[in-house]
Amino acid sequence: MPHLQFEINRKVSPEIKEKFISSVLKIFGDVMQTDTSHIAVSLREHDDGNLSLGRANYQDPICLMNLDVRGGREIEKRRQLATAYFILVNTLFKIGKDNQYVTFTEHKGEDFHLIEKYLDDWVANDKPLSDKT
């Protein structure tokens, strides 16, 4: 169950949050070749000065992304996903692309659990909740 975590140091409207989360899910499904019913998304809003990125100025808008995903995707897919999220964050939150940072953490499928099952390792175009484990 990928957990896609986004931390920003600004407040956004409920409408923008909804658009952001639905876009995050769609982009992830398209780029990473998977169904989206098992994906968790966190959006944390912080006050100015509560996030730092070495190359940004103090109190600049910043977005830190920690993407916990199942292993198996090539670096090109991970880079494509990161780039798509840079663009999305810039478009919806007005945070400069140079003030964003992505960290990927890869896990075995069995590290992700829902009430009904744990996930299998990733394969292209999978639907993790369709199969019972």
N, CA, C and O atoms as a MOPAC input file, in Angstrom:
PM7 MOZYME 1SCF
protein

 N      0.85600 1    -1.16600 1     0.00000 1
 C      0.00000 1     0.00000 1     0.00000 1
 C      0.89600 1     1.22100 1     0.00000 1
 O      1.35300 1     1.64300 1     1.06200 1
 N      1.15700 1     1.79000 1    -1.14000 1
 C      1.99600 1     2.98200 1    -1.14300 1
 C      1.44700 1     4.02300 1    -0.17700 1
 O      0.23700 1     4.22400 1    -0.07400 1
 N      2.35200 1     4.67200 1     0.52000 1
 C      1.97100 1     5.81500 1     1.34600 1
 C      2.73100 1     7.00200 1     0.79300 1
 O      3.95400 1     7.07800 1     0.90300 1
 N      2.00100 1     7.92100 1     0.20300 1
 C      2.56500 1     9.08500 1    -0.46100 1
 C      2.34800 1    10.27700 1     0.45600 1
 O      1.21800 1    10.72400 1     0.65100 1
 N      3.44600 1    10.79100 1     1.02300 1
 C      3.36700 1    11.83700 1     2.03900 1
 C      3.90400 1    13.15100 1     1.48600 1
 O      5.00700 1    13.20800 1     0.94100 1
 N      3.11700 1    14.18900 1     1.63300 1
 C      3.47300 1    15.51600 1     1.15000 1
 C      3.39300 1    16.48100 1     2.32300 1
 O      2.37200 1    16.54800 1     3.00700 1
 N      4.46100 1    17.22300 1     2.55600 1
 C      4.47800 1    18.22500 1     3.61600 1
 C      4.73900 1    19.57700 1     2.97800 1
 O      5.69500 1    19.74700 1     2.22100 1
 N      3.88300 1    20.53200 1     3.29100 1
 C      4.01500 1    21.88000 1     2.73900 1
 C      3.92700 1    22.89100 1     3.88000 1
 O      3.31600 1    22.61400 1     4.91300 1
 N      4.53200 1    24.05300 1     3.69500 1
 C      4.46100 1    25.08700 1     4.71800 1
 C      3.56500 1    26.23800 1     4.25500 1
 O      3.96000 1    27.40300 1     4.21000 1
 N      2.36000 1    25.84800 1     3.92000 1
 C      1.30900 1    26.81200 1     3.58300 1
 C     -0.03200 1    26.13200 1     3.73500 1
 O     -0.11500 1    24.90500 1     3.79600 1
 N     -1.07200 1    26.92500 1     3.79400 1
 C     -2.43700 1    26.40500 1     3.91700 1
 C     -3.10500 1    26.48200 1     2.54800 1
 O     -2.91500 1    27.44000 1     1.79900 1
 N     -3.89600 1    25.44600 1     2.23500 1
 C     -4.62000 1    25.42100 1     0.96800 1
 C     -6.08800 1    25.09800 1     1.22900 1
 O     -6.43400 1    24.50500 1     2.25100 1
 N     -6.92700 1    25.48900 1     0.31000 1
 C     -8.37300 1    25.30800 1     0.46600 1
 C     -8.75700 1    23.83500 1     0.34500 1
 O     -8.01900 1    23.04300 1    -0.24000 1
 N     -9.91100 1    23.47200 1     0.89800 1
 C    -10.39700 1    22.09700 1     0.74900 1
 C    -10.54300 1    21.68400 1    -0.72100 1
 O    -10.29400 1    20.52800 1    -1.06300 1
 N    -10.93700 1    22.60600 1    -1.57800 1
 C    -11.09900 1    22.29200 1    -3.00100 1
 C     -9.75500 1    21.94400 1    -3.64800 1
 O     -9.66200 1    21.00300 1    -4.43600 1
 N     -8.73100 1    22.70600 1    -3.31100 1
 C     -7.39400 1    22.42900 1    -3.84700 1
 C     -6.87800 1    21.09600 1    -3.30000 1
 O     -6.26100 1    20.32200 1    -4.03200 1
 N     -7.12800 1    20.82800 1    -2.01800 1
 C     -6.70300 1    19.54300 1    -1.43400 1
 C     -7.34600 1    18.37400 1    -2.17200 1
 O     -6.67400 1    17.40000 1    -2.51100 1
 N     -8.64300 1    18.47700 1    -2.41700 1
 C     -9.34700 1    17.39200 1    -3.11300 1
 C     -8.77700 1    17.18300 1    -4.51300 1
 O     -8.54900 1    16.05000 1    -4.93700 1
 N     -8.54800 1    18.28500 1    -5.22600 1
 C     -7.97800 1    18.19200 1    -6.57400 1
 C     -6.57000 1    17.60100 1    -6.52100 1
 O     -6.19700 1    16.78400 1    -7.36200 1
 N     -5.79900 1    18.02300 1    -5.52600 1
 C     -4.43700 1    17.52400 1    -5.37500 1
 C     -4.42800 1    16.01300 1    -5.14300 1
 O     -3.71200 1    15.28100 1    -5.82600 1
 N     -5.22100 1    15.55300 1    -4.18300 1
 C     -5.21700 1    14.12700 1    -3.84300 1
 C     -5.70200 1    13.27800 1    -5.01600 1
 O     -5.12600 1    12.22600 1    -5.29400 1
 N     -6.74800 1    13.71800 1    -5.70400 1
 C     -7.21400 1    12.93000 1    -6.85200 1
 C     -6.15400 1    12.91300 1    -7.95600 1
 O     -5.99400 1    11.90400 1    -8.64100 1
 N     -5.43500 1    14.01500 1    -8.13200 1
 C     -4.35800 1    14.06100 1    -9.13300 1
 C     -3.18400 1    13.17400 1    -8.73000 1
 O     -2.60200 1    12.49000 1    -9.57200 1
 N     -2.83400 1    13.18400 1    -7.44300 1
 C     -1.75600 1    12.32000 1    -6.94500 1
 C     -2.07500 1    10.86400 1    -7.25200 1
 O     -1.21600 1    10.12500 1    -7.73400 1
 N     -3.30800 1    10.45100 1    -6.97500 1
 C     -3.71200 1     9.06600 1    -7.22400 1
 C     -3.65200 1     8.72100 1    -8.71000 1
 O     -3.11100 1     7.68200 1    -9.08900 1
 N     -4.20500 1     9.59200 1    -9.54400 1
 C     -4.22500 1     9.32100 1   -10.98500 1
 C     -2.81000 1     9.22700 1   -11.54200 1
 O     -2.48700 1     8.30100 1   -12.28600 1
 N     -1.97500 1    10.18600 1   -11.17800 1
 C     -0.59100 1    10.18300 1   -11.66500 1
 C      0.11700 1     8.90700 1   -11.22200 1
 O      0.80300 1     8.26500 1   -12.01800 1
 N     -0.04900 1     8.54000 1    -9.95400 1
 C      0.62000 1     7.33900 1    -9.45200 1
 C      0.16900 1     6.10500 1   -10.22900 1
 O      1.00000 1     5.31100 1   -10.67100 1
 N     -1.12700 1     5.94300 1   -10.39500 1
 C     -1.64600 1     4.79100 1   -11.12300 1
 C     -1.13000 1     4.72400 1   -12.54900 1
 O     -0.73500 1     3.66000 1   -13.02600 1
 N     -1.13400 1     5.87200 1   -13.23000 1
 C     -0.68100 1     5.91400 1   -14.62400 1
 C      0.81600 1     5.62800 1   -14.74900 1
 O      1.23000 1     4.78100 1   -15.54100 1
 N      1.61700 1     6.33700 1   -13.96600 1
 C      3.07000 1     6.21500 1   -14.09200 1
 C      3.57100 1     4.87600 1   -13.56200 1
 O      4.40600 1     4.22600 1   -14.19200 1
 N      3.06200 1     4.46800 1   -12.40700 1
 C      3.58200 1     3.26700 1   -11.75000 1
 C      2.83800 1     1.99600 1   -12.15600 1
 O      3.12200 1     0.91700 1   -11.63700 1
 N      1.90100 1     2.11800 1   -13.06900 1
 C      1.19800 1     0.97200 1   -13.65700 1
 C      0.55100 1     0.08600 1   -12.58700 1
 O      0.87100 1    -1.09500 1   -12.45000 1
 N     -0.36400 1     0.69500 1   -11.84000 1
 C     -1.07000 1    -0.04600 1   -10.80400 1
 C     -2.44100 1     0.56800 1   -10.57300 1
 O     -2.68600 1     1.72500 1   -10.91200 1
 N     -3.31800 1    -0.21400 1    -9.99800 1
 C     -4.62000 1     0.25800 1    -9.54500 1
 C     -4.39000 1     1.22800 1    -8.38300 1
 O     -3.32100 1     1.21000 1    -7.77400 1
 N     -5.36400 1     2.06200 1    -8.07000 1
 C     -5.16300 1     3.06000 1    -7.01300 1
 C     -5.95400 1     2.78300 1    -5.73500 1
 O     -5.90600 1     3.58600 1    -4.80500 1
 N     -6.67300 1     1.67800 1    -5.66900 1
 C     -7.53400 1     1.42200 1    -4.50600 1
 C     -6.75900 1     1.11700 1    -3.22800 1
 O     -7.34500 1     1.09100 1    -2.14600 1
 N     -5.47700 1     0.88900 1    -3.33300 1
 C     -4.65700 1     0.54000 1    -2.17000 1
 C     -3.70200 1     1.65700 1    -1.76400 1
 O     -2.83300 1     1.43700 1    -0.92000 1
 N     -3.83700 1     2.84000 1    -2.33600 1
 C     -2.87900 1     3.92300 1    -2.12200 1
 C     -3.34700 1     4.84800 1    -1.00200 1
 O     -4.50800 1     5.25600 1    -0.96800 1
 N     -2.43400 1     5.17500 1    -0.08600 1
 C     -2.69100 1     6.14000 1     0.98500 1
 C     -1.94900 1     7.43600 1     0.65900 1
 O     -0.80900 1     7.41100 1     0.19400 1
 N     -2.61000 1     8.56500 1     0.90800 1
 C     -2.00800 1     9.87300 1     0.66900 1
 C     -2.14400 1    10.70700 1     1.93800 1
 O     -3.21800 1    10.77200 1     2.53500 1
 N     -1.04700 1    11.34300 1     2.34600 1
 C     -1.06500 1    12.28500 1     3.46800 1
 C     -0.64000 1    13.64800 1     2.95100 1
 O      0.34000 1    13.76600 1     2.21500 1
 N     -1.38000 1    14.67100 1     3.33800 1
 C     -1.00200 1    16.05100 1     3.05100 1
 C     -0.94600 1    16.78000 1     4.38600 1
 O     -1.96400 1    16.95600 1     5.05500 1
 N      0.24700 1    17.19500 1     4.76100 1
 C      0.42800 1    17.88400 1     6.04200 1
 C      0.77400 1    19.34400 1     5.77400 1
 O      1.70700 1    19.65400 1     5.03300 1
 N      0.00600 1    20.22500 1     6.39000 1
 C      0.23100 1    21.65900 1     6.24700 1
 C      0.93700 1    22.17400 1     7.50100 1
 O      0.47500 1    21.95800 1     8.62200 1
 N      2.04800 1    22.84900 1     7.29700 1
 C      2.83200 1    23.40500 1     8.39800 1
 C      2.82800 1    24.93000 1     8.29500 1
 O      2.56900 1    25.48900 1     7.22900 1
 N      3.11100 1    25.58300 1     9.39600 1
 C      3.26500 1    27.03300 1     9.39900 1
 C      4.59100 1    27.41600 1     8.74700 1
 O      5.49300 1    26.58800 1     8.61600 1
 N      4.69700 1    28.68500 1     8.33800 1
 C      5.96100 1    29.19500 1     7.80500 1
 C      7.07600 1    28.91800 1     8.80200 1
 O      6.88200 1    29.02700 1    10.01300 1
 N      8.22500 1    28.56500 1     8.29100 1
 C      9.38400 1    28.34500 1     9.14100 1
 C      9.47400 1    26.95400 1     9.74500 1
 O     10.46700 1    26.64000 1    10.40100 1
 N      8.46300 1    26.11000 1     9.54400 1
 C      8.48200 1    24.77000 1    10.13300 1
 C      9.05500 1    23.70600 1     9.20700 1
 O      9.20400 1    22.55400 1     9.61600 1
 N      9.37700 1    24.06100 1     7.98300 1
 C     10.05400 1    23.15700 1     7.05300 1
 C     11.30000 1    23.85800 1     6.53400 1
 O     11.33800 1    25.08400 1     6.42200 1
 N     12.30200 1    23.07700 1     6.22300 1
 C     13.53900 1    23.64400 1     5.70300 1
 C     14.06900 1    22.76100 1     4.58000 1
 O     13.99400 1    21.53400 1     4.64400 1
 N     14.59300 1    23.39600 1     3.57500 1
 C     15.31100 1    22.72400 1     2.49800 1
 C     16.56300 1    23.55400 1     2.26700 1
 O     16.47100 1    24.75100 1     1.99200 1
 N     17.71500 1    22.94100 1     2.37300 1
 C     18.98400 1    23.65700 1     2.37300 1
 C     19.11800 1    24.75100 1     1.33600 1
 O     19.67200 1    25.80800 1     1.63800 1
 N     18.63800 1    24.53900 1     0.13900 1
 C     18.82400 1    25.53300 1    -0.91900 1
 C     17.73400 1    26.58900 1    -0.95600 1
 O     17.83000 1    27.53700 1    -1.73400 1
 N     16.70300 1    26.45100 1    -0.13700 1
 C     15.61300 1    27.43500 1    -0.10000 1
 C     15.90500 1    28.49600 1     0.95900 1
 O     16.63300 1    28.25000 1     1.92000 1
 N     15.33400 1    29.65700 1     0.76800 1
 C     15.43000 1    30.70900 1     1.77200 1
 C     14.46000 1    30.42100 1     2.90800 1
 O     13.42300 1    29.79000 1     2.70300 1
 N     14.79700 1    30.88100 1     4.09300 1
 C     13.93600 1    30.70000 1     5.25800 1
 C     12.54400 1    31.25200 1     4.94500 1
 O     12.41900 1    32.35800 1     4.42000 1
 N     11.53400 1    30.50900 1     5.25500 1
 C     10.11600 1    30.82300 1     5.06500 1
 C      9.66100 1    30.80400 1     3.60700 1
 O      8.52600 1    31.18300 1     3.32000 1
 N     10.52000 1    30.37100 1     2.67900 1
 C     10.04700 1    30.14100 1     1.31200 1
 C      9.03400 1    29.00000 1     1.33800 1
 O      9.12100 1    28.12300 1     2.19800 1
 N      8.08200 1    28.99300 1     0.42000 1
 C      7.20300 1    27.82400 1     0.29600 1
 C      8.03900 1    26.59800 1    -0.07700 1
 O      8.87100 1    26.65500 1    -0.98300 1
 N      7.80800 1    25.49200 1     0.63100 1
 C      8.57600 1    24.26000 1     0.44100 1
 C      7.61400 1    23.08300 1     0.40600 1
 O      6.57100 1    23.10300 1     1.06000 1
 N      7.96900 1    22.05900 1    -0.35900 1
 C      7.24800 1    20.78400 1    -0.31800 1
 C      8.26600 1    19.65700 1    -0.19400 1
 O      9.16300 1    19.50900 1    -1.02400 1
 N      8.10300 1    18.86500 1     0.86600 1
 C      8.91000 1    17.66800 1     1.07200 1
 C      8.01400 1    16.46900 1     0.82500 1
 O      6.93000 1    16.37400 1     1.40100 1
 N      8.45400 1    15.55300 1    -0.02500 1
 C      7.66100 1    14.37700 1    -0.38200 1
 C      8.41300 1    13.11800 1     0.01600 1
 O      9.58000 1    12.94200 1    -0.33700 1
 N      7.74400 1    12.25200 1     0.74600 1
 C      8.29200 1    10.94400 1     1.10000 1
 C      7.35300 1     9.90700 1     0.51800 1
 O      6.20400 1     9.78800 1     0.94500 1
 N      7.84000 1     9.16100 1    -0.45100 1
 C      7.01300 1     8.21700 1    -1.18600 1
 C      7.42700 1     6.79100 1    -0.84300 1
 O      8.44400 1     6.29700 1    -1.33000 1
 N      6.63300 1     6.13400 1    -0.00200 1
 C      6.85700 1     4.73200 1     0.35300 1
 C      6.14600 1     3.87300 1    -0.68100 1
 O      4.92000 1     3.90800 1    -0.78900 1
 N      6.91400 1     3.10400 1    -1.43600 1
 C      6.35000 1     2.32600 1    -2.54400 1
 C      6.89600 1     0.89900 1    -2.52600 1
 O      7.92300 1     0.61500 1    -1.90900 1
 N      6.18400 1     0.01300 1    -3.21800 1
 C      6.70700 1    -1.33600 1    -3.42200 1
 C      7.87500 1    -1.26500 1    -4.39400 1
 O      7.83800 1    -0.51300 1    -5.36800 1
 N      8.89800 1    -2.04200 1    -4.13100 1
 C     10.07400 1    -2.06500 1    -4.98800 1
 C      9.76800 1    -2.68200 1    -6.34500 1
 O      8.70500 1    -3.26700 1    -6.55400 1
 N     10.71900 1    -2.54200 1    -7.26100 1
 C     10.60700 1    -3.18500 1    -8.56000 1
 C     10.51500 1    -2.23400 1    -9.72900 1
 O     10.68400 1    -2.65500 1   -10.87400 1
 N     10.25300 1    -0.96000 1    -9.47700 1
 C     10.18200 1    -0.01500 1   -10.59700 1
 C     11.58200 1     0.48000 1   -10.94100 1
 O     12.43200 1     0.65200 1   -10.06700 1
 N     11.79900 1     0.70200 1   -12.22600 1
 C     13.07800 1     1.23600 1   -12.68000 1
 C     13.20100 1     2.69600 1   -12.25800 1
 O     12.20700 1     3.36700 1   -11.97600 1
 N     14.44700 1     3.17100 1   -12.22100 1
 C     14.71500 1     4.56000 1   -11.85800 1
 C     13.96900 1     5.51200 1   -12.78800 1
 O     13.53600 1     6.57800 1   -12.35200 1
 N     13.81100 1     5.14900 1   -14.06000 1
 C     13.11100 1     6.03000 1   -15.00300 1
 C     11.66000 1     6.24800 1   -14.58200 1
 O     11.13600 1     7.35400 1   -14.71900 1
 N     11.01000 1     5.21100 1   -14.07500 1
 C      9.61600 1     5.34200 1   -13.60800 1
 C      9.55700 1     6.20900 1   -12.35800 1
 O      8.68000 1     7.06300 1   -12.22900 1
 N     10.49300 1     5.98900 1   -11.43900 1
 C     10.50800 1     6.80600 1   -10.22100 1
 C     10.79100 1     8.26700 1   -10.56000 1
 O     10.19900 1     9.17100 1    -9.97000 1
 N     11.69200 1     8.49600 1   -11.50500 1
 C     12.00200 1     9.87100 1   -11.91100 1
 C     10.79400 1    10.51400 1   -12.59600 1
 O     10.50600 1    11.69000 1   -12.37300 1
 N     10.09100 1     9.74800 1   -13.42600 1
 C      8.88800 1    10.25300 1   -14.08800 1
 C      7.83900 1    10.64100 1   -13.04800 1
 O      7.18300 1    11.67400 1   -13.18300 1
 N      7.67900 1     9.82200 1   -12.01700 1
 C      6.72100 1    10.13200 1   -10.95800 1
 C      7.14100 1    11.38500 1   -10.19900 1
 O      6.31800 1    12.27000 1    -9.96400 1
 N      8.40400 1    11.46900 1    -9.81500 1
 C      8.88900 1    12.64600 1    -9.09100 1
 C      8.66100 1    13.91300 1    -9.90600 1
 O      8.18000 1    14.91600 1    -9.37800 1
 N      9.00100 1    13.87000 1   -11.17900 1
 C      8.83700 1    15.04200 1   -12.04600 1
 C      7.36900 1    15.44000 1   -12.17200 1
 O      7.04600 1    16.62800 1   -12.14200 1
 N      6.48400 1    14.46400 1   -12.31000 1
 C      5.04900 1    14.76700 1   -12.39300 1
 C      4.55800 1    15.41100 1   -11.10300 1
 O      3.73800 1    16.32800 1   -11.14700 1
 N      5.04400 1    14.94700 1    -9.95800 1
 C      4.64300 1    15.55300 1    -8.68300 1
 C      5.24400 1    16.94300 1    -8.51200 1
 O      4.59400 1    17.81100 1    -7.93100 1
 N      6.47200 1    17.18900 1    -9.00100 1
 C      7.03900 1    18.54100 1    -8.96700 1
 C      6.11000 1    19.51000 1    -9.70500 1
 O      5.82700 1    20.60500 1    -9.21900 1
 N      5.64800 1    19.09600 1   -10.86600 1
 C      4.76800 1    19.94400 1   -11.68200 1
 C      3.43000 1    20.15000 1   -10.98400 1
 O      2.92800 1    21.27300 1   -10.94000 1
 N      2.84500 1    19.09000 1   -10.44000 1
 C      1.55700 1    19.19100 1    -9.75100 1
 C      1.64300 1    20.13200 1    -8.55400 1
 O      0.78500 1    20.99900 1    -8.38800 1
 N      2.66000 1    19.97100 1    -7.72400 1
 C      2.83300 1    20.81900 1    -6.53700 1
 C      3.03000 1    22.27300 1    -6.95900 1
 O      2.47900 1    23.18100 1    -6.33700 1
 N      3.80600 1    22.49300 1    -8.00100 1
 C      4.01700 1    23.84800 1    -8.50400 1
 C      2.71300 1    24.46200 1    -9.00000 1
 O      2.42300 1    25.62500 1    -8.71900 1
 N      1.93600 1    23.68800 1    -9.73200 1
 C      0.68900 1    24.18400 1   -10.32000 1
 C     -0.37100 1    24.47700 1    -9.26200 1
 O     -0.97900 1    25.54800 1    -9.27600 1
 N     -0.59700 1    23.53900 1    -8.35000 1
 C     -1.69500 1    23.70000 1    -7.38800 1
 C     -1.31100 1    24.47900 1    -6.13300 1
 O     -2.13300 1    25.22000 1    -5.59300 1
 N     -0.07900 1    24.32200 1    -5.66300 1
 C      0.32600 1    24.96900 1    -4.40900 1
 C      1.22100 1    26.18100 1    -4.62600 1
 O      1.56500 1    26.87700 1    -3.67000 1
 N      1.60200 1    26.44200 1    -5.88100 1
 C      2.47300 1    27.57600 1    -6.21700 1
 C      3.80200 1    27.51600 1    -5.46100 1
 O      4.31200 1    28.53200 1    -4.99000 1
 N      4.34900 1    26.31000 1    -5.35700 1
 C      5.65800 1    26.10800 1    -4.74000 1
 C      6.64900 1    25.83200 1    -5.86400 1
 O      6.45300 1    24.91900 1    -6.66600 1
 N      7.71300 1    26.62800 1    -5.91600 1
 C      8.70700 1    26.48800 1    -6.97600 1
 C      9.28900 1    25.08400 1    -7.04100 1
 O      9.48800 1    24.43500 1    -6.01400 1
 N      9.55700 1    24.62400 1    -8.24800 1
 C     10.09700 1    23.27000 1    -8.42500 1
 C     11.44400 1    23.10000 1    -7.73500 1
 O     11.78800 1    21.99800 1    -7.30800 1
 N     12.21300 1    24.19100 1    -7.62100 1
 C     13.51300 1    24.09700 1    -6.95700 1
 C     13.39000 1    24.09500 1    -5.43300 1
 O     14.39000 1    23.93200 1    -4.73300 1
 N     12.18300 1    24.27300 1    -4.91700 1
 C     11.93500 1    24.22200 1    -3.47200 1
 C     11.14500 1    22.97200 1    -3.09600 1
 O     10.38400 1    22.97100 1    -2.12800 1
 N     11.33500 1    21.91600 1    -3.87000 1
 C     10.67300 1    20.63600 1    -3.61000 1
 C     11.73200 1    19.54400 1    -3.55000 1
 O     12.78000 1    19.62800 1    -4.18900 1
 N     11.42400 1    18.50700 1    -2.75700 1
 C     12.37700 1    17.41700 1    -2.55800 1
 C     11.60600 1    16.11600 1    -2.41500 1
 O     10.64500 1    16.04300 1    -1.65000 1
 N     12.02100 1    15.08800 1    -3.14900 1
 C     11.35300 1    13.78500 1    -3.11200 1
 C     12.32400 1    12.73300 1    -2.58900 1
 O     13.47900 1    12.67100 1    -3.01000 1
 N     11.84200 1    11.91400 1    -1.67300 1
 C     12.57300 1    10.73900 1    -1.20900 1
 C     11.71300 1     9.51200 1    -1.45800 1
 O     10.55500 1     9.46700 1    -1.04300 1
 N     12.27100 1     8.52100 1    -2.13100 1
 C     11.59500 1     7.23800 1    -2.32500 1
 C     12.13200 1     6.24300 1    -1.30200 1
 O     13.34000 1     6.15900 1    -1.08400 1
 N     11.24300 1     5.50200 1    -0.68500 1
 C     11.61400 1     4.36800 1     0.15600 1
 C     10.90000 1     3.16000 1    -0.42100 1
 O      9.67200 1     3.13500 1    -0.50900 1
 N     11.67800 1     2.15700 1    -0.81400 1
 C     11.09500 1     0.96600 1    -1.43600 1
 C     10.96500 1    -0.16100 1    -0.41500 1
 O     11.84200 1    -0.37000 1     0.42200 1
 N      9.85600 1    -0.87500 1    -0.50700 1
 C      9.54200 1    -1.97100 1     0.40500 1
 C      9.11300 1    -3.19600 1    -0.39100 1
 O      8.69600 1    -3.08200 1    -1.54400 1
 N      9.21800 1    -4.36000 1     0.22400 1
 C      8.60600 1    -5.56300 1    -0.33500 1
 C      7.09700 1    -5.41100 1    -0.20400 1
 O      6.61600 1    -4.72600 1     0.69900 1
 N      6.35900 1    -6.03900 1    -1.09200 1
 C      4.90200 1    -5.97800 1    -1.01900 1
 C      4.36600 1    -6.38800 1     0.33200 1
 O      3.40800 1    -5.79700 1     0.83100 1
 N      4.97800 1    -7.39800 1     0.92800 1
 C      4.47500 1    -7.91300 1     2.20500 1
 C      4.63900 1    -6.92600 1     3.36200 1
 O      4.14800 1    -7.18200 1     4.46200 1
 N      5.32200 1    -5.80200 1     3.13100 1
 C      5.43200 1    -4.77000 1     4.16200 1
 C      4.18200 1    -3.89600 1     4.23900 1
 O      4.04000 1    -3.10700 1     5.17200 1
 N      3.27500 1    -4.02800 1     3.26700 1
 C      2.06400 1    -3.21500 1     3.21500 1
 C      0.85900 1    -4.07800 1     3.56700 1
 O      0.60800 1    -5.09400 1     2.91900 1
 N      0.11400 1    -3.67300 1     4.59300 1
 C     -1.01600 1    -4.46900 1     5.08400 1
 C     -2.29800 1    -3.64900 1     5.11600 1
 O     -2.29800 1    -2.49300 1     5.53900 1
 N     -3.37800 1    -4.25200 1     4.67000 1
 C     -4.74000 1    -3.76700 1     4.86800 1
 C     -5.44800 1    -4.81600 1     5.71000 1
 O     -4.88100 1    -5.88000 1     5.95600 1
 N     -6.65700 1    -4.55100 1     6.15400 1
 C     -7.34600 1    -5.50000 1     7.01400 1
 C     -7.51500 1    -6.85900 1     6.35000 1
 O     -7.41600 1    -7.89000 1     7.01600 1
 N     -7.77000 1    -6.87100 1     5.04400 1
 C     -8.06700 1    -8.13700 1     4.37300 1
 C     -6.83800 1    -8.90700 1     3.90300 1
 O     -6.93500 1   -10.10500 1     3.63600 1
 N     -5.69100 1    -8.25300 1     3.79500 1
 C     -4.52500 1    -8.96000 1     3.25300 1
 C     -3.28900 1    -8.08200 1     3.29900 1
 O     -3.36900 1    -6.88500 1     3.57700 1
 N     -2.15400 1    -8.68400 1     3.02500 1
 C     -0.94400 1    -7.92500 1     2.72700 1
 C     -0.78400 1    -7.93800 1     1.21200 1
 O     -1.38700 1    -8.76300 1     0.52600 1
 N      0.02300 1    -7.02900 1     0.69500 1
 C      0.17000 1    -6.91600 1    -0.75300 1
 C      1.26200 1    -7.83700 1    -1.27200 1
 O      2.21500 1    -8.17100 1    -0.56800 1
 N      1.09400 1    -8.23300 1    -2.51600 1
 C      2.13500 1    -8.97000 1    -3.22000 1
 C      3.16700 1    -7.97300 1    -3.73300 1
 O      2.93100 1    -6.76500 1    -3.71800 1
 N      4.29500 1    -8.47500 1    -4.18100 1
 C      5.27000 1    -7.61000 1    -4.81900 1
 C      4.65300 1    -7.02300 1    -6.08500 1
 O      3.74600 1    -7.61000 1    -6.67400 1
 N      5.14800 1    -5.87000 1    -6.49300 1
 C      4.60300 1    -5.16700 1    -7.64200 1
 C      4.89200 1    -5.91500 1    -8.93500 1
 O      5.97300 1    -6.47200 1    -9.12400 1
 N      3.89800 1    -5.91500 1    -9.82000 1
 C      4.05000 1    -6.31500 1   -11.22000 1
 C      3.26300 1    -5.30700 1   -12.04600 1
 O      2.28500 1    -4.74100 1   -11.55900 1
 N      3.67000 1    -5.07900 1   -13.27100 1
 C      3.02400 1    -4.07500 1   -14.12100 1
 C      1.52800 1    -4.32700 1   -14.23400 1
 O      1.08000 1    -5.46200 1   -14.39600 1
 N      0.76700 1    -3.24400 1   -14.14500 1
 C     -0.69200 1    -3.24700 1   -14.31200 1
 C     -1.41300 1    -4.13300 1   -13.29800 1
 O     -2.44000 1    -4.73600 1   -13.60900 1
 N     -0.86800 1    -4.20400 1   -12.08500 1
 C     -1.51000 1    -5.04400 1   -11.07900 1
 C     -2.71200 1    -4.35600 1   -10.44200 1
 O     -2.87100 1    -3.13800 1   -10.52400 1
 N     -3.53500 1    -5.15100 1    -9.82000 1
 C     -4.69400 1    -4.70800 1    -9.04300 1
 C     -4.57600 1    -5.41800 1    -7.69900 1
 O     -5.19300 1    -6.46300 1    -7.49200 1
 N     -3.78800 1    -4.85700 1    -6.78900 1
 C     -3.42100 1    -5.56300 1    -5.56900 1
 C     -4.57800 1    -6.04500 1    -4.71000 1
 O     -4.43800 1    -7.04900 1    -4.01100 1
 N     -5.70000 1    -5.37400 1    -4.73800 1
 C     -6.81100 1    -5.79500 1    -3.88600 1
 C     -7.71400 1    -6.81400 1    -4.56200 1
 O     -8.64900 1    -7.31600 1    -3.93800 1
 N     -7.45400 1    -7.12600 1    -5.82000 1
 C     -8.26500 1    -8.11900 1    -6.53100 1
 C     -7.89600 1    -9.54000 1    -6.15000 1
 O     -8.74400 1   -10.43200 1    -6.13100 1
 N     -6.62500 1    -9.74100 1    -5.84800 1
 C     -6.14000 1   -11.08200 1    -5.51000 1
 C     -6.12600 1   -11.24300 1    -4.00400 1
 O     -5.78300 1   -10.30500 1    -3.28500 1
 N     -6.48900 1   -12.40300 1    -3.52000 1
 C     -6.48700 1   -12.68300 1    -2.08100 1
 C     -5.17700 1   -13.34900 1    -1.69100 1
 O     -4.72300 1   -14.28500 1    -2.34900 1
 N     -4.57800 1   -12.85700 1    -0.61700 1
 C     -3.35400 1   -13.45800 1    -0.07400 1
 C     -3.63100 1   -13.89000 1     1.34400 1
 O     -2.74600 1   -14.42500 1     2.01100 1

